[in-house]
Amino acid sequence: EMRPVCASLWPIVPDEAVRSAWSRPFLFAYLQQRMLLQYEPSSGHYVLLHCDGSCDGGAPCMRRLAQGRCSDWQLPLGPSMRAEYVGADVLLFHNAASGAYSLHKLN
C-alpha cells in the first residue's frame, strides 16, 4: 500500500532577489542521485535541489545545489514548456504548444 511520506504546499525556495520571477505552477523533474529540478517555464528560472527523503523542516528537498536562469535562446520558454529527465544526465525540454524541444546535458 502506498502512503505519502509528507504532504504540504511546496515552498518557493529561490533567493528573495528573484522570488518575483517565480510563479505557480512550476515544473519538477527528478534527476539522479537525489536531485530535483524545480523550473519556472515562463521566465526560465531554475533551481537544483538535493532531496534527503525526509520532511524535516517542512519539505524533502530544501538544500540548494545550484540556481540560475535559462534565456529564450537556450530554451523555448512559455507556459506550455515541460521538462523530463531522460537518463544519462540528459534533460528533455518540450513545448507542448509548438512542438519545439531541446535536449540538455547536465554538467
N, C-alpha and C positions, 0 to 999 in steps of 0.2 A: 504494500500500500504506500502510495506516495503522499508525503506531507511536506508542507513548506518548512524550511529551516527558519526563515524570518519573513515578515511582510510589513511593508510600510510605504509611504511616499518616498520616491527616490530623491535624494538631495541633489541640488546643482552644486558641483564641487569646485569649479574654477575660481581663480582669484577674483576679488571684488572688481579689479580694473576691467575685466572682460565679462563680468556677470550679465551685463545688459545685452550682450550679443547672443546669449543662450535663451532659447525659448522651448517650451514643450510643444509637441513631442520631439524628443531627440532619439537617436538610434543607438543600439548596443550591438556589439559583435564580440563574442568570446574568442580570444586568441589562445595561443598555447601558454603553458606554464603560469596559469592563474592570472592572466592579463585580460582586461576588459577594455574595449574601445568604447568610449562614450563620444558620440559625434552629433553635432548640430548641423543638419543638412542645408539649411538656408544660408548660414553665414560661413560654414566651413570650419568652425572651431571644433577642436577635438581635445580629449584628454585620455591618456592611457593610465589605467588604474590597476593596482595589484589587489587581488581578491584573496582574503585569508580564510573564507568559508564560514566565518562566524558573524554574529550580529552585534558583537561588542562595539559600542559607540554608535549604534543605530543603522549601519549599513555594512554589508560584507566586503565592499570594495572601495575603501576610502583613501588608501595611500597612493598619491600621485607619482607616477614614474616619469611622465612627460606630458607636455601640452603644447598646443600651437594652433595654427590656422592654415588651412589649405585655400589657395586662391582659385578663382574660377578657371584659370588656365591649367591648374593641376587636376581639378575635378569639375565635372559639370554639376554645379550646385543647384539646389532647389528643393522644395518640399517633397518632391517625388523620388528623391535620392534614397537608395538603400545600400547598406554595407553588409557584406558576408565574408566570413573567414573561409577561405578555400582549402587551406592547408599549406604546409611547407613555407610558412612565413609570408603567404600571399593573401591580400585582401581584394575582393571584387567590389567595386562601386558601380551601381547600376541605377540609371534614372528611368523609372517605370513609365514616365510620361513620354519621353523622347526616344527611349531605347539606347541612349548613349551609355557607354560603360568604359571603365578603365581598370586595369589590374595594377596593384601597387605591392612592392616587396618591402617588408618591414626591415628596418636597419637595426 
